[in-house]
Amino acid sequence: MTVCRGTSSLSTPNPSKLVGKGTLVGTGTMGGFGRGSALRTLYPAIEPYHTGRLDVGSGHSVYYEECGNRDGKPVVFIHGGPGGGCSESNRCFFDPERYRIILIDQRGAGRSTPTADLTDNTTWDLVEDLETLRETLGIDKWMCFGGSWGSTLALVYAIKHPERVTELVMRGIFLMKREELDFFFQQGTSFIFPDAYQAYSQHIPEAERGSLIEAYYKRLTSDDVEVREAAAKFWTTWEMSTSFAKPNVEYIEKGDDSKFAAAFARIETHYFVNLGWLPTPDHILENVDRIRHIPTFFTHGRYDVVCPFKSAFDLSQAFPEADFVVCGKSGHSAGEEEHTSELVQACDQFAGKQ
């Protein structure tokens, strides 16, 4: 596997010169060049050997679980959204004989309670929750694995606590920048999925469509439960409809799950109207030097319209030491076969498995 660095004129015949710094040509295609190896799949389903809750204050009870090898390499799975919660399949990116696999449902998400609660629910609260969990479990350092918003939180956590991170494995890079939010929630993805966008945008009166995130946040924080539930359904269905390059019906139907949609939509808009409470628009890119020494691997789908490819490219330019795999046939979801394969392989390699 060759890391391609630097750029040059497109007239050169060398394919390695046609990609960004730190880029690995992925299992799909970029300019016609493919990885050429068989795709990997998830490990078989497993059950936790331990579950628990953290009382992190402000009424929040945060759920966590441990799977795999009690004496294995620690890895924490950082879910997306924010507000998405963890699922059983999230345990299966890791070899259970080699990894101590830790999943945590962030404040208000998944099995954490109260559901969809926004009290003291910020990026920095979640960073501290990760530290509380690490200390509670007696772990000195761990690998951080996250996709989409999970990549944001993994990067912010690593920047804050670089001495506690052994490796970073990420997918669907999201830097919590206004340009990303505008592209997906306002105008950009709307040109690619106009049919799905129509229902999402027309739920909001025309006079308020200049800022759809703000308009949805207003409804998702309404005292009227029917207003909240309707907004949650349209918001969640929009995101689920666009997450796969080939739309996934089961995923889209998550919009009909009122409990999931309530947490997902309400927490997402809460974070997005506040731009994640990051101190500057380029907080992550400006602080790459703090994590440059950490072995890092990330994938991004060429056709990701939820988190635009530019975000991953920008990170690769600032962080050429990281391995960046282009999944050339994929969209946003970790459930797409290229992403799954690359992430499983990366975790195997970091566990010393060839």
C-alpha positions as CSV (number, residue, x, y, z in Angstrom):
1,M,0.0,0.0,0.0
2,T,1.6,3.2,-1.2
3,V,1.1,6.6,0.3
4,C,1.0,9.2,-2.5
5,R,2.3,12.7,-1.6
6,G,2.4,16.0,-3.3
7,T,0.8,17.2,-6.5
8,S,1.9,18.0,-10.0
9,S,0.6,18.8,-13.5
10,L,-2.2,16.6,-14.7
11,S,-0.1,16.0,-17.8
12,T,2.1,13.5,-15.9
13,P,1.3,9.9,-16.5
14,N,2.1,8.9,-13.0
15,P,-1.2,8.2,-11.1
16,S,0.4,8.8,-7.8
17,K,0.9,12.4,-8.7
18,L,-2.8,13.0,-9.3
19,V,-3.9,12.7,-5.7
20,G,-3.6,14.9,-2.7
21,K,-0.9,14.7,-0.1
22,G,-1.3,11.7,2.1
23,T,-3.9,10.1,-0.1
24,L,-4.2,6.4,-0.8
25,V,-6.1,5.4,-3.9
26,G,-9.0,3.5,-2.5
27,T,-11.1,0.5,-3.2
28,G,-13.1,2.4,-5.7
29,T,-11.7,4.6,-8.4
30,M,-10.3,8.1,-8.6
31,G,-9.0,8.9,-12.1
32,G,-9.4,5.2,-12.9
33,F,-6.9,3.9,-10.4
34,G,-8.2,1.2,-7.9
35,R,-6.8,-0.6,-4.9
36,G,-7.6,-4.0,-6.4
37,S,-8.0,-6.1,-3.3
38,A,-11.1,-8.0,-2.1
39,L,-13.5,-6.1,0.1
40,R,-13.6,-6.9,3.8
41,T,-16.9,-7.2,5.8
42,L,-17.8,-6.6,9.5
43,Y,-16.8,-9.1,12.2
44,P,-19.7,-11.4,13.5
45,A,-22.2,-9.9,15.9
46,I,-21.1,-9.9,19.6
47,E,-22.8,-9.0,22.9
48,P,-21.3,-6.7,25.6
49,Y,-19.6,-8.3,28.6
50,H,-20.3,-5.2,30.6
51,T,-22.7,-2.3,30.5
52,G,-22.8,0.8,32.7
53,R,-23.9,4.4,33.2
54,L,-22.1,7.6,34.0
55,D,-23.7,10.3,36.0
56,V,-22.1,13.3,34.3
57,G,-24.2,16.0,35.9
58,S,-27.1,18.2,34.8
59,G,-29.4,15.2,35.0
60,H,-27.6,13.2,32.3
61,S,-27.1,9.5,32.6
62,V,-24.7,8.3,29.9
63,Y,-24.8,4.7,28.7
64,Y,-21.7,2.8,27.8
65,E,-20.8,-0.8,27.1
66,E,-17.7,-3.0,26.7
67,C,-17.3,-5.9,24.2
68,G,-14.5,-8.2,23.0
69,N,-11.3,-8.9,24.9
70,R,-11.1,-7.5,28.4
71,D,-7.3,-7.4,28.0
72,G,-7.3,-6.2,24.4
73,K,-6.3,-3.0,22.8
74,P,-8.8,-0.3,24.0
75,V,-10.9,1.5,21.3
76,V,-13.8,3.9,21.8
77,F,-16.4,4.1,19.2
78,I,-17.7,7.7,18.8
79,H,-21.0,7.8,17.1
80,G,-22.3,10.4,14.6
81,G,-25.2,12.8,14.5
82,P,-24.7,14.4,17.0
83,G,-27.6,12.6,18.5
84,G,-27.4,9.4,16.5
85,G,-26.5,6.9,19.3
86,C,-24.7,3.6,18.8
87,S,-26.0,0.4,17.2
88,E,-25.1,-3.3,17.6
89,S,-23.2,-3.3,14.3
90,N,-20.9,-0.6,15.6
91,R,-19.2,-3.3,17.7
92,C,-18.2,-5.2,14.6
93,F,-15.5,-3.1,13.0
94,F,-13.0,-4.6,15.4
95,D,-11.5,-8.0,15.9
96,P,-13.1,-9.0,19.2
97,E,-10.1,-11.2,20.1
98,R,-7.7,-8.2,19.8
99,Y,-9.8,-5.3,20.9
100,R,-11.4,-4.1,24.1
101,I,-14.4,-2.4,22.3
102,I,-16.1,0.5,24.1
103,L,-19.3,2.2,22.9
104,I,-20.8,5.3,24.4
105,D,-24.1,6.9,23.7
106,Q,-23.5,10.7,23.9
107,R,-25.7,13.0,26.1
108,G,-29.4,12.7,25.1
109,A,-28.7,10.0,22.4
110,G,-29.4,6.3,22.2
111,R,-29.8,4.7,25.6
112,S,-28.5,7.8,27.5
113,T,-31.2,9.7,29.4
114,P,-33.0,12.0,29.3
115,T,-33.6,11.5,25.6
116,A,-33.0,14.5,23.4
117,D,-32.1,16.7,26.4
118,L,-30.1,19.8,25.4
119,T,-29.1,20.9,28.9
120,D,-25.3,21.3,29.2
121,N,-25.1,19.3,25.9
122,T,-22.1,20.8,24.0
123,T,-19.0,19.5,22.3
124,W,-16.9,20.3,25.3
125,D,-19.2,18.4,27.6
126,L,-18.9,15.4,25.4
127,V,-15.1,15.7,25.4
128,E,-15.2,15.6,29.2
129,D,-17.6,12.7,29.2
130,L,-15.0,10.7,27.1
131,E,-12.4,11.6,29.7
132,T,-14.7,10.5,32.5
133,L,-15.4,7.2,30.8
134,R,-11.7,6.6,30.1
135,E,-10.8,7.3,33.7
136,T,-13.7,5.2,35.0
137,L,-12.6,2.2,33.0
138,G,-8.9,2.6,34.1
139,I,-7.6,3.1,30.6
140,D,-4.4,5.1,30.1
141,K,-4.7,5.6,26.3
142,W,-7.2,4.4,23.7
143,M,-7.8,4.4,19.9
144,C,-10.6,6.7,18.8
145,F,-12.9,5.6,16.0
146,G,-15.6,7.9,14.6
147,G,-17.4,8.9,11.4
148,S,-19.2,12.0,10.3
149,W,-19.9,14.0,13.6
150,G,-17.9,11.1,15.2
151,S,-14.9,12.3,13.3
152,T,-15.4,15.8,14.5
153,L,-15.6,14.8,18.1
154,A,-12.7,12.4,17.8
155,L,-10.5,15.1,16.3
156,V,-11.6,17.7,18.9
157,Y,-11.0,15.2,21.7
158,A,-7.5,14.3,20.3
159,I,-6.6,18.0,20.0
160,K,-7.6,18.5,23.6
161,H,-6.1,15.3,25.0
162,P,-3.4,14.1,22.5
163,E,-1.6,12.2,25.2
164,R,-4.6,9.9,25.6
165,V,-5.0,8.9,22.0
166,T,-3.0,6.0,20.4
167,E,-4.6,6.2,16.9
168,L,-7.4,7.9,15.0
169,V,-9.6,5.9,12.6
170,M,-12.3,8.1,10.9
171,R,-14.8,8.2,8.0
172,G,-16.8,11.0,6.4
173,I,-14.8,13.9,7.7
174,F,-16.8,16.8,9.2
175,L,-15.0,19.9,10.4
176,M,-18.1,21.7,11.8
177,K,-17.7,24.6,9.3
178,R,-20.5,26.9,8.1
179,E,-19.7,26.0,4.4
180,E,-20.4,22.3,5.2
181,L,-23.7,23.0,6.8
182,D,-24.8,25.4,4.1
183,F,-23.9,22.8,1.4
184,F,-26.0,20.0,2.9
185,F,-28.8,21.8,4.7
186,Q,-29.3,24.9,2.5
187,Q,-28.1,24.6,-1.0
188,G,-25.7,22.1,-2.6
189,T,-27.0,18.6,-1.9
190,S,-30.4,20.1,-3.0
191,F,-29.2,20.0,-6.6
192,I,-28.4,16.3,-6.4
193,F,-31.4,15.1,-4.3
194,P,-34.0,17.7,-5.3
195,D,-36.8,15.2,-4.7
196,A,-35.8,14.6,-1.1
197,Y,-35.0,18.2,-0.6
198,Q,-38.5,19.3,-1.7
199,A,-40.2,17.6,1.3
200,Y,-37.5,18.8,3.7
201,S,-37.5,22.4,2.6
202,Q,-41.2,22.8,2.0
203,H,-42.0,21.7,5.6
204,I,-40.8,25.2,6.4
205,P,-42.8,28.3,5.3
206,E,-41.2,30.1,2.4
207,A,-40.5,33.2,4.5
208,E,-38.2,31.2,6.8
209,R,-36.3,29.2,4.2
210,G,-33.3,31.5,4.1
211,S,-32.0,29.5,7.1
212,L,-33.4,26.1,7.2
213,I,-31.3,25.0,10.2
214,E,-32.6,28.0,12.3
215,A,-36.2,27.3,11.2
216,Y,-36.0,23.6,12.1
217,Y,-34.2,24.4,15.4
218,K,-37.1,26.8,16.3
219,R,-39.6,23.9,15.7
220,L,-37.5,21.2,17.4
221,T,-37.3,23.3,20.6
222,S,-41.0,24.2,20.5
223,D,-43.2,23.4,23.5
224,D,-45.7,21.7,21.1
225,V,-44.9,18.0,20.8
226,E,-46.7,17.7,17.5
227,V,-44.6,20.5,16.0
228,R,-41.4,18.9,17.3
229,E,-42.3,15.4,16.0
230,A,-43.2,16.7,12.6
231,A,-40.0,18.7,12.2
232,A,-37.9,15.7,13.5
233,K,-39.4,13.4,10.9
234,F,-38.7,15.7,7.9
235,W,-35.2,16.6,9.2
236,T,-34.2,13.0,9.8
237,T,-35.7,11.7,6.6
238,W,-33.7,14.2,4.6
239,E,-30.4,13.2,6.1
240,M,-31.1,9.4,5.9
241,S,-32.3,9.8,2.2
242,T,-28.9,11.2,1.2
243,S,-26.4,9.1,3.2
244,F,-25.9,6.3,0.8
245,A,-24.8,6.7,-2.9
246,K,-27.5,4.1,-3.5
247,P,-30.4,5.1,-1.2
248,N,-31.1,2.6,1.6
249,V,-34.8,2.2,2.4
250,E,-34.2,0.8,5.9
251,Y,-32.1,3.9,6.7
252,I,-34.6,6.3,5.3
253,E,-37.4,4.8,7.4
254,K,-35.5,5.9,10.6
255,G,-37.4,9.2,10.0
256,D,-40.5,7.3,11.1
257,D,-39.0,6.3,14.4
258,S,-40.2,9.2,16.5
259,K,-37.8,8.5,19.5
260,F,-34.7,8.2,17.2
261,A,-35.7,11.2,15.1
262,A,-36.5,13.4,18.1
263,A,-33.0,12.9,19.6
264,F,-31.2,13.0,16.2
265,A,-32.9,16.1,14.8
266,R,-33.1,18.1,18.0
267,I,-29.5,17.5,19.1
268,E,-28.1,18.1,15.6
269,T,-29.8,21.5,15.2
270,H,-28.7,22.5,18.7
271,Y,-25.1,21.8,17.8
272,F,-25.3,23.3,14.3
273,V,-26.8,26.6,15.2
274,N,-23.9,27.0,17.6
275,L,-21.3,25.7,15.2
276,G,-20.3,23.1,17.8
277,W,-19.1,25.9,20.2
278,L,-15.7,25.7,18.6
279,P,-13.6,28.8,19.3
280,T,-12.8,29.5,15.6
281,P,-14.2,28.3,12.3
282,D,-11.0,26.4,11.5
283,H,-10.4,25.1,15.0
284,I,-9.5,21.6,13.8
285,L,-7.3,22.5,10.9
286,E,-5.6,25.2,12.9
287,N,-4.6,22.7,15.6
288,V,-3.4,19.7,13.5
289,D,0.1,20.2,14.9
290,R,-1.2,18.9,18.3
291,I,-2.1,15.6,16.7
292,R,0.4,15.3,13.9
293,H,2.3,12.5,15.8
294,I,-0.8,10.3,16.2
295,P,-1.1,7.5,13.6
296,T,-4.3,8.5,11.7
297,F,-6.4,6.9,9.0
298,F,-9.5,8.2,7.4
299,T,-11.8,7.4,4.5
300,H,-14.2,9.6,2.6
301,G,-16.7,8.8,-0.1
302,R,-16.2,10.5,-3.4
303,Y,-19.9,11.0,-3.7
304,D,-20.6,12.0,-0.1
305,V,-23.2,14.7,-0.2
306,V,-23.8,14.9,3.6
307,C,-20.2,15.8,4.5
308,P,-18.6,17.2,1.3
309,F,-15.4,15.6,0.0
310,K,-13.6,19.0,0.3
311,S,-13.6,18.6,4.1
312,A,-11.5,15.4,3.9
313,F,-9.3,16.9,1.2
314,D,-8.7,20.0,3.4
315,L,-7.8,17.8,6.3
316,S,-5.4,15.7,4.1
317,Q,-3.7,18.9,3.0
318,A,-3.2,20.1,6.5
319,F,-2.3,16.6,7.8
320,P,-0.3,14.8,5.1
321,E,1.1,12.3,7.6
322,A,-2.4,10.7,7.9
323,D,-3.5,8.0,5.5
324,F,-6.5,9.2,3.5
325,V,-8.4,6.7,1.4
326,V,-10.8,7.8,-1.3
327,C,-13.8,5.4,-1.6
328,G,-14.5,6.1,-5.2
329,K,-18.0,4.5,-5.5
330,S,-19.3,5.6,-2.1
331,G,-21.4,8.2,-0.4
332,H,-21.5,9.0,3.3
333,S,-22.4,5.9,5.2
334,A,-20.1,3.5,7.0
335,G,-22.5,0.8,5.9
336,E,-21.4,1.1,2.3
337,E,-19.1,-1.7,1.4
338,E,-16.0,0.3,0.5
339,H,-16.0,2.2,3.8
340,T,-16.7,-0.9,5.8
341,S,-13.8,-2.7,4.2
342,E,-11.3,0.1,4.6
343,L,-12.2,0.7,8.2
344,V,-12.0,-3.0,9.2
345,Q,-8.6,-3.3,7.5
346,A,-7.3,-0.2,9.2
347,C,-8.4,-1.5,12.6
348,D,-6.8,-4.8,12.0
349,Q,-3.5,-3.2,11.1
350,F,-3.5,-1.0,14.2
351,A,-4.1,-4.1,16.3
352,G,-1.0,-5.7,14.6
353,K,-3.0,-8.1,12.5
354,Q,-1.7,-8.6,9.0
